[in-house]
């Protein structure tokens, strides 16, 4: 598992955790909350975590070659993924929203 730094904000920025594995043959898919397409022809599925999990967002990134699971710290909704960066809105525990940017460590691998 490789890890990269999260948003370009302060030193206490959240971590991005990435797991990569071969694309399995499935006859089911987990429930999703959101769907995005990026400029590398990958599909980003935000997996439903349930009401008790509020401190992370899990995305399944599916391409022709493989799929990756990305865990973002905090309640983050990604809006745009392009040119090696993911932009989203993060909700903090006080209910405030902020725009965040993540650099993707696997850019250039469709």
N, C-alpha and C positions, 0 to 999 in steps of 0.2 A: 504494500500500500504506500503510495506516495502522497506527500502533503505539500501544499503550497500556501502562501500567505493570502489572506482574505483582502478586504477592501484596502484601498490606498490611504486610508485615514490615519488614525493614531497608532502608537506602538502596541496598544492593547487590542488590535483588530482581531476578529474571529478567524479561525482556521478553516481551510477548505480540505476535506478529506476525500480522496478519490480511490476507488477500487476498480480494477479493470479485469474482465474475464471474457472468455469466448462467448459468442452469442448462442444461447441455448435454444433448442427447439421447444416451444411452449404451446400448450393448448389452453392457457389462461393468462391473463395479465392482471396485476394488482390494480386496485382502485386508484384513480388519478384525480388530482384537483386542478391541474392546469397542463397545457400543452404548448410547446414552442418549437419553432424550426429555426436553425441557425444557418449561417452562410456556408457551412461545410456539409450541408445536407444531412445533418444529424437531427434527431427528434429528441426533445427534452420533455420528459414526463415528470411532473411533480407528484410524488407518491403521497397518498393520503395516510397521515400518521395517527389520526384519532384525536379526540378532544383533550386527552391527558398529556400529549406531547406538544409543548409550545416553545421549546428551546432549540429546535433544529428544523431544517427543511431538507428533505431528501429528494434528489432528482435522479431519474434513470435516464441516461443518455445513450440512445440507440443509433448505431450506424450500420452500414452494410457488413463491416468486418467484425465488430464486437459491440459490447455494451459496457457502460461504466456506471457506477453508482457514486454520486457526489453528495456529500453531506455538508450543508452550510449551517453554521452556528447562528442561532436566533431565528426569529420568524421572518423569513425572506421570501418575497415573491419576485422571481426574475421576470423582466419585461422584454429585454433585448439581449441576444447573444450573437456577437459578430466580431470579426477581426481579432480573435483571441481574447476577447473580454466579454464578461457577463455583467449587465446592468440590472439592478433591481431596487425594490423598496423594502426596507427592513423596519419592522415595528419593534420598538423597545418596550420593556416592561411597564413604563409609565404611559404608554399609548402614543408616544411621539413617533413620527415617521421620518426616515432619512433615506436619501439616495445613496446606494453603495455600488462599487465597481470591483469586480474580481478579475484578476488576470488568470487565464486558463493555462495550466501547465501542459496540456496535451494539444495545444493549437497546432494546426498543420497536419493532423492525422484524421482524415475524414472517416 
